[in-house]
Amino acid sequence: MNSISRRIADELGVREQQVNATIELLDEGATVPFIARYRKEVTGSLDDSQLRTLEERVRYLRELEDRRGTILKSIEEQGKLTDELRSAIAEADTKNRLEDLYLPYKPKRRTKAQIAREAGLQPLADALYDDPTLDPETTATGYLNAEAGITDSKAALEGARHILMERFAEDAELLGVLRDFIWNQGQLKVTVIEGKETEGAKFRDYFDHIEPLKKIPSHRALAILRGRNEGILGYTIVVGDGEDDRRQPHPAEQRIAAHWNIRDNGRAADKWLAEVVRWTWRVKLATQIETDLMAQIREAAEAEAINVFAANLKDLLLLAPAGPRPTLGLDPGLRTGVKVAVIDGTGQVVGHGAIFPHAPKNQWDQSIEQLAAWCRQYRIELVAIGNGTASRETEKLVADLCKRYPELKLARIVVSESGASIYSASEFASRELPDLDVTIRGAVSIARRLQDPLAELVKIEPKSIGVGQYQHDVSQVQLARSLDAVVEDCVNGVGVDLNTASVPLLARVSGLNQSIAQNIVDYRNRNGVFSSRKQLLKVSRLGERTFEQAAGFLRIAGGENPLDRSSVHPEAYGVVEAIAARNGRQVADIIGDSSFLRSLDPKDYVTEQFGLPTIRDIIAELEKPGRDPRPEFRFASFEEGVETLGDLKPGMILEGSVTNVTNFGAFVDIGVHQDGLVHISALSHTFVKDPREVVKAGDIVKVKVMEVDIPRKRIALSMRMDDQPGEDSRGGAKPAGRSSGAGAGRGGQGRAARPQPAQQGAMAGALAQALASAKGKR
């Protein structure tokens, strides 16, 4: 444990005792949100980001330690564990290094080298290596073994060669040297598989592509790997001018020879030893090193893609809620009609139905009258329109409704349908809305995600929300772990109303799970609303430990204790009572009294149990109890008459909503059913390393249309209003054949008050732009 703690402390730049204390809390079952908020004194105020990193590193390093122990035991059982080897294994700091050290001792199938050793050829291999003045052919005649099939010097030398090849290829230090060399000097050369040009058109940017191995960004790496998996692309790692001439010695061979002190001094065995080196690289190591390095690239690319997804998911979940306002949810459709759900301020379904304003029925006026009747009856304030098929046509319908009946004072917002169909058909939706058709459930979800995106989107598996970058190409275990952590942090950061929260929302609260969340809802249904946090202890399977983890994140509005609507943990209620008593006040009276609370000196209330960080948090929370950290609700206003790609003209300035942020730019919905791409170079006049420095999912932005490629469904946008169409991102004339920006997302995009997923069409566009940019720089 100490070695793990020391390493993590060094990586995070914190004290080892902070790491030890945090690991102890995690091992006891405490969650990251609980530790971050309520155990600051114990951890030295590590924040949630540091805690998540620490949690992940503990997992990795413990796996490393387990593997180290297994390897030591295996080698010891073979009787080959020397003090030097034990020390090297103990100092190995990565899984790669550990496996390199274990390679010579790893149980394996009977190899050609092993067969040669059994035939008595080990002395021959040693002799030629130790004394290159020996003549290989002459020396080999002394090691013939007819019983083992070694009937001539050629067979003997071949066996000796396999013995040395295995020795050379299993040297841990050499493997490290070669990996570093190829990583730093190698280039990834990608070509199209002959005959796959048409089938693999979406990968055409990589049909003849080469770039330095260590500089491949994650999105290009994943695109290339996907192309190979689909049988469209092939790749190889080359060093030098990009030509893999097998007639010439590979630069790696020089390093193998140097490592084993093999030189061509004209001695009798020098040429034979050089051939052993050549075979070692070509047969034993070239494929292994390429596989290792491509695995390294994939791992880094997956990690980055997961980080992109996690960042976008966080932005999505923490978007501003419209709040408890009566909302009409419309799930657009043409032939099948527009499904309608009427939702009151608490998210309950109070009405539903279907209208048929579009072809073939064309009941335009009847549909408007029906919508108007619902709006009057339920005092609707917001109309949420799904962004799928017939979205813009349905938005026109609502616009006509607003013109005919301005007294209704409706606000219309097009929101993402992503994941709504998955929710509609889910087991939870069947339990939550058993009397509604699947299509109506979709309209319900659309309306609710406008009222409170966090509360609604937790009902959908994070991967299905679709704001990721190649999420289907990455480790699903790692992705799920990362996204679950994001959802957990978001839910607990905002807090949950104990008396209205759904089972999926409660299940994301610190310390709770699906089963206990269901028990809470069952208790609520049987006994009515909770009036105190203490009542939680009456819920089946919710004991003291679970209560400790969860209570601070569960809110009760209008409960018996006014502190129950705040994030002050019940264990600290005594601190608030002490503050009130010392100042001759009632607890209820000091809540929200900013001038009084700001006059307090937190040091005066520090106790042995509650230190200064916690006291400061308590006083801050008392000032604005239960404050929602999410921003104010806003939505984009799309340009009238701009509804399809054909309506776009270079130079137009439009308002849009950022739907997805990747490493190469931001996708923006401007209301034409295709996301446009603002390439990273067009986000700002200043250098941008990370697009998230400028925008995040859900932001409302002004963009200029730079280029529209209708056949490829790509829109290039800029957030620099002085950029001119026909210029590249650096302000010069655009080179022939080079797009100033690429990328259009999938179809079905309408006005977005919510981030929406950019599917492969958008990603392909972005990749084309990123590739064009890279080629332009070369």
Sequence and secondary structure as in RCSB ss.txt:
>XXXX:A:sequence
MNSISRRIADELGVREQQVNATIELLDEGATVPFIARYRKEVTGSLDDSQLRTLEERVRYLRELEDRRGTILKSI
EEQGKLTDELRSAIAEADTKNRLEDLYLPYKPKRRTKAQIAREAGLQPLADALYDDPTLDPETTATGYLNAEAGI
TDSKAALEGARHILMERFAEDAELLGVLRDFIWNQGQLKVTVIEGKETEGAKFRDYFDHIEPLKKIPSHRALAIL
RGRNEGILGYTIVVGDGEDDRRQPHPAEQRIAAHWNIRDNGRAADKWLAEVVRWTWRVKLATQIETDLMAQIREA
AEAEAINVFAANLKDLLLLAPAGPRPTLGLDPGLRTGVKVAVIDGTGQVVGHGAIFPHAPKNQWDQSIEQLAAWC
RQYRIELVAIGNGTASRETEKLVADLCKRYPELKLARIVVSESGASIYSASEFASRELPDLDVTIRGAVSIARRL
QDPLAELVKIEPKSIGVGQYQHDVSQVQLARSLDAVVEDCVNGVGVDLNTASVPLLARVSGLNQSIAQNIVDYRN
RNGVFSSRKQLLKVSRLGERTFEQAAGFLRIAGGENPLDRSSVHPEAYGVVEAIAARNGRQVADIIGDSSFLRSL
DPKDYVTEQFGLPTIRDIIAELEKPGRDPRPEFRFASFEEGVETLGDLKPGMILEGSVTNVTNFGAFVDIGVHQD
GLVHISALSHTFVKDPREVVKAGDIVKVKVMEVDIPRKRIALSMRMDDQPGEDSRGGAKPAGRSSGAGAGRGGQG
RAARPQPAQQGAMAGALAQALASAKGKR
>XXXX:A:secstr
 HHHHHHHHHHHTS HHHHHHHHHHHHTT  HHHHHHH HHHHTS  HHHHHHHHHHHHHHHHHHHHHHHHHHHH
HHTT   HHHHHHHHH  SHHHHHHHHGGGS     HHHHHHHTT HHHHHHHHH TTS HHHHHGGG BGGGTB
 SHHHHHHHHHHHHHHHHHT HHHHHHHHHHHHHHEEEEEEE TT TTTTGGGGGGTEEEEEGGG  HHHHHHHH
HHHHTTSEEEEEEESSS   TTS  HHHHHHHHHTT   SS TTHHHHHHHHHHIIIIIIHHHHHHHHHHHHHHH
HHHHHHHHHHHHHHHHHTS    S  EEEEE  STT EEEEEE TTS EEEEEEE  STTT  HHHHHHHHHHHH
HHHT  EEEEESSTTHHHHHHHHHHHHHH GGG  EEEEE  TTHHHHHTSHHHHHHSTTS HHHHHHHHHHHHH
H HHHHHTTS HHHH   SSGGGS HHHHHHHHHHHHHHHHHHH EETTT  HHHHHTSTT  HHHHHHHHHHHH
HH S S GGGGGGSTT  HHHHHHHGGGEE TT SSGGGGSS  GGGHHHHHHHHHHTT  HHHHTT HHHHHT 
 GGGG  SSS HHHHHHHHHHHHSTT   S         TT  SGGG  TT EEEEEEEEEETTEEEEE SSSSE
EEEEGGGS SS  SSGGGT  TT EEEEEEEEEETTTTEEEEES TT  TTB TTSSB  TT  SS  B  S   
  SS     HHHHHHHHHHHHHHHHHH 
